[in-house]
Amino acid sequence: MSTLSLLMLFSGIATIALIACYLDAKFQWRLNDWMNGRCDNPFISSETKTLKACIQEKDEKIDALTQRIETLEAIVTEPAYELNKKINAL
């Protein structure tokens, strides 16, 4: 093989890989997984829907925990809480 044909072959493979990465990021088609033998059909979006649901559930938990922390901070920083702590220490 000549140098030109090798260069064209490698650039073609790199172009296909970059396009697959772009389509994976844009549409979640899982083409890279399909090319590496990790999935049967790259266009089935059942796993992406479950992943999105898990991420949404995790975000909701984080929001709930953030609200609880804010409430606890408000309770602890109240002057009445410090007074009650001093009274209990006596």
Residue pairs with C-beta under 8 A, 6 or more apart in sequence:
1 9
17 32
20 31
20 32
20 35
21 32
23 29
23 31
24 30
24 31
24 32
28 45
28 48
29 42
29 43
30 39
30 42
30 43
30 47
30 48
31 42
33 39
33 42
34 40
34 41
34 42
75 81
